[in-house]
Amino acid sequence: MAFSSRLVARFWHSPRLILGLATLMWAGNGVAGRAIAGQMSPMLVVTGRWLMVFAILAVMLRHRWREVAAVWRTHPWRVALMGSIGFTGFNVLFYAAAYYTSAVNMNLLQTAIPIFVVIGSVAFMGGSITIVQALGVLLTVFATILVTTAGHPENIVSMHFNTGDLMLLLACTFYAGYTLALRGRPRVDDLIFFTALAMAAMVSSLPFLALEGWRGEIVWPHAEGLAILGYITIFPSLVSQLLYLRGVDLIGANRAGVYSNLVPIFGALLALVLLREPFHIYHIEAVVLCLVGIGLTERGKIRMPAPREAVSL
């Protein structure tokens, strides 16, 4: 028992292990999102996942609802926006994109998240970066362009982008905004704060589900679709998000966001094994460029002003 307790304690204080596991689950989400396309309509997936997450948390925290209510009462707009944009907005675009692009692209394009985090830090939060770090940003942006142009970046001026790829890039801006907003979040237990966010995500997803129903586009799942939804609920929606919150607490939003670049590596392997999707040479080139770019951005911490922390509850 003592050994297992020490093992859990070491894991809980290791950002590399915590964020590595979170990104592995996110990579699985890309494969699951592609696999569930056609078996379950995208808005039903989004509402279903957050409804199930909220139900699980409601049971787990049935004796702590006063704490959840206090988060909402003290920070209503922050919680509503973070849950609606970071969770609902990201996932609405993510699962809709699965109808237009591949699981490999879905994972690779998420490498834009840490770059958007860096850009947002500098543009909106008073951060600053070195020339070497700026070069790293440009390399990763080029890697994203390489994926969206299917290996022909010279055609970017004349090409018509894949609708799914554009959706994913917009989704990445949403999650980057969520990541930046975690700096100065209420100083409460991660599980309490996440429950408040999950509630916001569930409620904000309902209009999208209603629109899907009004248009007659709801596709109800069978056994396989329900099994995939179960995976999406437990791992990418619940466990990974709690791990990500912990990772940001340990090393900050900028450095935690960098771990998103593990998603394409894990995702490409999962897509090859589970979905038998083709893996092109430009995918390998994009992964290498991303890793080099992120390595450059990590040469020294991005200088940030002290966050204005929210009042503790």
N, C-alpha and C positions, 0 to 999 in steps of 0.2 A: 504493500500500500504506500509506504514511504517513497519507494522508487518511482512508482507511477505518479505520485504527487509532484515529485521533483521534476519528472519528465514533462508534465503538463505545465508546471511553472516556467521551465526553460523555454517551452514552445511559446507561452503567452508573453514572454519578454524578448522574443526573437522576431524582429520585423521581417527578416528575410524569409523565414519559414511561414509566418502568418500571411504575408502578402504573396508569396509564391503559391501557397495553397489557394488563396482567393482568386488569383489569376488562372489557375488550373480550372477552377469551377466556372469562371467566366468563359474560358475557352470551350468548355463543355456546353455552355449556354449557346454559343454560336452554332455548334453542331446540332443541338436540340432544336434551336430556332429554325434551322433549315429542314430538319427531319419532321417537324410538326406542321410545316407549311402544307396546306391542302387537307390536313387531317382535322384542323381546328382553326377557325378564323382568328386573325391576329388580335383584334380587340377583345375577343373572348379569352384569349390566352393572357392578355395583360390584366384584365379584370379578375380572371380566375386565379392567377398567381398571387396577386395582392390580397384577394379575399381569403385565400387559404393561409397566406402568411399571417394576416391579421387575426384569423381564427386561432391559429397556433399560439400566437403571442397573447391573445386575450385569455386563453386558458392558463398559460404559463404565469401571467402577471395578474391574475384575477384578484389578488390581495394588494396590488400596488397601483390601482387605477387613479388614486389621488395624485401620485407622482406624474403619471402620464398627463392628467388633466392640468397639472401645474405647468408643464412644459407648454401646452397649448395656450393656457391663459397668459403666460408671461411672454411668449414669443410666437404669436399666431401667424404673422406674415412670413417669418423666416421658415417655420415648419411647413406651412402650406406651399410656399414656393419651392423649397428644397425637395419635398416629396413629389410635388406635381411635375417639376422640371427634371430633377435628377432620376426619378424612378418612373413615373408615368410617361413623361415626354420622351425620355430615352427609349423606353421599351415599346411604346407605340410605333416609333420610327424603326426600331430594331426589327420587330417581328413583321412589320409591313415590308421592310427591305428584303426579308428572306424570300419573298415571292419573285424578286427580280435579280438577285445576285447569288453567288455561291457561298458556302460555309467558310471556305478559305478566305475569300474577300471580306466576309463579315468579321473574321477575326483579325486579319491584317490591317484593315482600316481603323481598327480601334487603337492602333499605335498613334493616331492623331491626338488622343486624349491628353497624354502628358505634354505634348507640344502646345496644345491650347491652354493647358494649365500654366505653362511658363509664360506664354503670351499674355494671358489674363493677369498674371502676377505683375508683369511689368507695366501693362497698359492701364490697369484699373486699381492696383493695390500698392503702387509705389515701389515695386521691386526693381532690381537692376541685374544685368548679366554681363559677362565678359565677352570679348570677341570670339573666343574659342567656344563658349556656350552658345552664342548666336549661330556659329557655324554648325554646331550640332543640331540646332533647331532647323536650319535650312536643309540639312541632310535628311532629317526625318520627314520634313514636308515633301522633299523630292521623292522619298520612298513611297509616301502616300499617293503622289501623282503617278508614280510608276505602276501602282496597283490599279488605280482608276482608269488608266489609259491602256491596260492590258499589255504593259511592256513597251509601249511606244509613246514616250513623253513628248516627242516632237509633234504629235498629232493633237496636243491639248488645245491648240487654238481653234482647230476646225472640227473637233470631234463633238459628238453628242454623248454626254455622260450617261452611264447606266443609272436609271432612276434609283435603284436600290443603293448604289454607291453614294449618291448625293444624300439620300436619306440617312445613311450611316454617318456621314461626315457631320450633318446637322445634329444627329444624336450625340456625337462625340462632343460637340460644343456644349450641349446640355449637361453632360456628365462632368465635363471640365468645370463648368460653373458650379455644380454641386460640390465638387472637390474643393474648390476655392472657398465656398461658403462654410465648409467645415472648420475653417480657422476661426475661431470666435463663436463656435456653437455653444449652447448652454452647457455648463459644467455639471452634467448629470450622468448617471449610469448609462453606458452604451445601449443596453437593452431597452431602457425607458425611452431614450431619445429615438431609437430606431422604431419602436412601437408607434410613437407619434408620427414619424415619417411614413410608416406603412399605412396608417389610417388615412393620411393625406393622399397617398398614392391610390389607395382603394377608392376613395370618394371621387378623386379627379379623373379616374379611369371610366366612371359610369357614363358620362356624356358620350365618350367615344364608342362604348358598347351600344348605347341607345341609337347612335347614328348608324352603326353597322346593322342593327336590327331593323331600323326604319328603311334602310336600303335593301333589306332582304338578303344580306350577305353572311349571316351567321352560319357557321358550320359547326355542328355539335360533334364532339369527339367520340370515338369508340375506345376499346380497351387500350390499344397502343397509344393513342393520343393522350388518354388520361395518365398512363404511365410516364410519358414524357413530361406532361404538366407537373406530375408529382416530383420528378427530378428538378425541374425548373424552380419549383416552389421551395424545396428544401435546401438546395445547394446554391445556385446563382442568386436566388432572391433573399434567402434568410441567412445561411451560414456565411457566405462570402461577404455580404454587406456588413455583418458584424465584425468579421475579420478585418475588413477594409477600414472601418471606423477605428479599430484598435491600432492598425498600422499607421494611420494618420496621427493618432495620439502619440505614438512612439517616435516617429521621425518627421512629421510634418507633411503638409499636403503636396508640396513640390516633389519631394523625394519619393513619397508613396505613389504619386501619379506615374513616376517613371516605370514602376513595375507592370504597368499596363502593356509594356512592350514584350512581356513574356506571353501574352495572350496569343499572338500569331504563331509563335513557336509551338506552344501546346496545341493550339487549335488546328494548325496544319497537320500535325501528327494524328490528332483525333479524327479529322476529316478524311485523311488517307485511309486510316484503319477501319473506321466505322461506316463511312459513306462512299468509299472508293472514288472520291473526287480526284480529278487530275491536278497535279502540282507542277506548275510551269517554272521555267528558269527565272522569269522575272519575279516570281514569288520569293525565290531564294535570294535574289539580288536585293529585294526590298527588305527582307529580314536583316541581311547584313548591314545595309545602310542604316536601318533603324537602330541596330545595336551600337554601331559606331557613333551615330548621332547622339544617342542617349549617353554613351560613354563620355562624349565631349561635354554635354550639358551637366554631367555629374562632376566635372573637374572643378571642384569648389562649390560651396553652397550658394544658391541664389540669394542675394541679400534682400531681406524683406523687413519692412518696418514692424514694430511690435503690434500684434493684433489687438483690436479693441474687444476684449473678451466680454461675452454676455454675462449678465448677472447670474450668479448661482442661485439655485432654487432651494 
